[in-house]
């Protein structure tokens, strides 16, 4: 459970740094997300979720 909380904190830290350092670019990126179909976003999200899971699994073993 401790690792999950650390991972969530790291996620928030990275997201916060991106918005703090590149606010204009982040706004532009969020505007462009409307151009993608829901299926494309779903596929991309699933892809990154699997990659993230594999990284965590590899590191833990």
C-alpha positions as CSV (number, residue, x, y, z in Angstrom):
1,X,0.0,0.0,0.0
2,X,2.9,2.3,0.8
3,X,4.3,1.9,-2.8
4,X,0.9,2.8,-4.2
5,X,0.8,6.1,-2.3
6,X,4.4,6.8,-3.3
7,X,3.5,6.2,-7.0
8,X,0.4,8.4,-6.8
9,X,2.5,11.2,-5.2
10,X,5.1,10.8,-7.9
11,X,2.4,11.0,-10.6
12,X,1.0,14.2,-9.0
13,X,4.5,15.7,-8.8
14,X,5.3,15.0,-12.4
15,X,1.9,16.4,-13.6
16,X,2.4,19.5,-11.4
17,X,5.9,20.1,-12.7
18,X,4.6,19.9,-16.3
19,X,1.9,22.5,-15.7
20,X,4.2,24.7,-13.7
21,X,7.0,24.7,-16.4
22,X,4.9,24.7,-19.6
23,X,1.5,26.1,-18.9
24,X,0.8,27.4,-22.4
25,X,1.9,24.1,-24.0
26,X,-0.2,22.1,-21.6
27,X,-3.3,24.2,-22.5
28,X,-2.7,23.7,-26.2
29,X,-2.3,20.0,-25.7
30,X,-5.5,19.8,-23.8
31,X,-7.3,21.7,-26.6
32,X,-6.0,19.3,-29.2
33,X,-7.4,16.3,-27.3
34,X,-10.8,17.0,-28.8
35,X,-9.5,16.1,-32.2
36,X,-9.1,12.4,-31.2
37,X,-11.8,9.8,-31.3
38,X,-12.9,8.2,-28.0
39,X,-11.6,4.8,-29.3
40,X,-8.1,6.4,-30.0
41,X,-8.0,7.8,-26.4
42,X,-9.2,4.4,-25.0
43,X,-6.5,2.5,-27.0
44,X,-3.8,4.9,-25.9
45,X,-4.9,4.8,-22.3
46,X,-5.0,1.0,-22.3
47,X,-1.5,0.9,-24.0
48,X,0.1,3.1,-21.4
49,X,-1.7,1.3,-18.5
50,X,-0.3,-2.0,-19.7
51,X,3.2,-0.6,-20.2
52,X,3.0,1.0,-16.7
53,X,1.9,-2.3,-15.2
54,X,4.7,-4.2,-16.9
55,X,7.3,-1.7,-15.6
56,X,6.0,-2.0,-12.1
57,X,5.8,-5.8,-12.4
58,X,9.4,-6.0,-13.7
59,X,10.8,-3.8,-11.0
60,X,9.0,-5.6,-8.2
61,X,10.3,-9.0,-9.4
